[in-house]
Amino acid sequence: AGLLLAGVAVANFSGNDASVLAAQAYIAFFHLGGVLYHRKLRHHPAVGCAPAVFVVLAFIVAALRTNLWIAALGTVGCGGVAAVFVWLLVRTPDNDVEDEDDPQHQQQQQQQQQPDATPLLSNTGMST
């Protein structure tokens, strides 16, 4: 990963538009993946703001090299690829059960909502 990031850093300062745009595509893909990763793990929404800043910067650089429409299309495309990677590679702590109609998911929800049936004084040795 370090060599790839070094290559992106070198490409960013290249005079070749294609190299700069490829570097920006990687930056957008990588950081959009970070945003989606935190979203899928249900972290606080503010956590995704840090990588989102770099997505905006990649969009701005791409827009300066091409135009707004090409930059927007490229950023959305990178987001789509990042979404596929997150879908394939990231598993949530609850085994990625997200389907509300899934019987296993419904059973887990019911178990979490049921209060503990043991009395409060049962383990203290006190009699009532």
C-alpha positions in Angstrom: 0.0 0.0 0.0 2.9 2.4 0.7 4.3 2.0 -2.8 0.9 2.7 -4.3 0.5 5.8 -2.2 4.0 6.9 -3.2 3.1 6.4 -6.8 -0.1 8.5 -6.3 1.9 11.3 -4.7 4.4 11.4 -7.7 1.5 11.2 -10.2 -0.2 14.1 -8.5 2.6 16.4 -9.4 3.0 15.1 -12.9 2.4 17.4 -15.9 0.4 14.7 -17.6 -3.3 15.2 -17.1 -4.0 11.5 -17.4 -1.6 10.7 -14.5 -3.1 13.4 -12.3 -6.7 12.2 -13.0 -5.7 8.6 -12.3 -4.3 9.7 -9.0 -7.4 11.7 -8.2 -9.6 8.7 -9.1 -7.6 6.5 -6.7 -7.9 9.2 -4.0 -11.6 9.5 -4.5 -12.1 5.7 -4.5 -9.9 5.2 -1.4 -11.6 7.9 0.7 -15.1 7.2 -0.5 -14.4 3.6 0.6 -13.5 5.0 4.0 -16.8 6.9 4.2 -18.8 3.9 3.2 -16.8 1.6 5.6 -17.7 3.7 8.6 -21.3 4.0 7.4 -21.7 0.3 7.1 -20.3 -0.3 10.5 -22.8 2.2 11.8 -20.2 4.5 13.3 -21.2 8.1 14.1 -21.9 10.0 10.9 -19.2 12.6 11.8 -16.5 9.9 11.4 -17.1 9.9 7.7 -16.4 13.7 7.4 -12.6 13.3 7.6 -12.2 11.1 4.5 -15.0 13.1 2.7 -12.8 16.2 2.8 -10.3 14.4 0.6 -13.0 13.3 -1.8 -14.0 16.9 -2.2 -10.4 17.9 -2.8 -10.0 15.1 -5.4 -13.2 16.4 -7.1 -11.8 20.0 -7.2 -8.5 18.9 -8.7 -10.2 16.8 -11.3 -12.6 19.7 -12.1 -9.6 22.0 -12.6 -8.0 19.5 -15.0 -11.2 18.7 -17.0 -14.7 20.2 -16.3 -17.3 19.9 -13.6 -19.3 17.2 -15.4 -16.4 14.9 -16.1 -15.2 15.4 -12.5 -18.6 14.6 -11.1 -19.0 11.5 -13.3 -15.6 10.3 -12.3 -16.3 10.8 -8.6 -19.7 9.0 -8.8 -18.0 6.2 -10.7 -15.3 5.9 -8.0 -18.1 5.9 -5.4 -19.8 3.0 -7.2 -16.6 1.0 -7.3 -15.9 1.8 -3.6 -19.4 0.7 -2.7 -18.9 -2.7 -4.4 -15.6 -3.2 -2.6 -17.2 -2.3 0.8 -20.1 -4.6 0.1 -17.7 -7.4 -0.7 -15.0 -6.9 2.0 -16.7 -5.4 5.1 -18.7 -7.4 7.4 -20.7 -5.9 10.3 -20.2 -7.2 13.8 -23.7 -8.8 13.8 -22.7 -11.0 10.8 -24.0 -8.5 8.3 -27.7 -9.3 9.0 -29.5 -6.3 7.5 -32.7 -7.8 6.0 -35.7 -6.9 8.2 -37.7 -9.9 6.7 -35.0 -12.4 7.7 -36.3 -14.7 10.5 -32.8 -14.9 12.1 -32.7 -11.1 12.2 -36.2 -10.9 13.7 -35.2 -13.5 16.4 -32.1 -11.5 17.3 -34.2 -8.3 17.6 -36.7 -10.0 19.9 -33.9 -11.4 22.1 -32.4 -8.0 22.5 -35.7 -6.4 23.4 -36.7 -8.9 26.0 -35.9 -7.7 29.6 -33.9 -10.0 31.8 -36.5 -12.2 33.8 -34.3 -12.7 36.8 -35.3 -10.8 40.0 -33.0 -8.1 41.2 -32.4 -9.6 44.6 -31.9 -13.2 43.5 -28.1 -13.1 43.5 -27.7 -11.0 46.7 -28.5 -13.8 49.2 -31.3 -11.6 50.7 -34.7 -13.0 51.1 -37.9 -11.1 50.5 
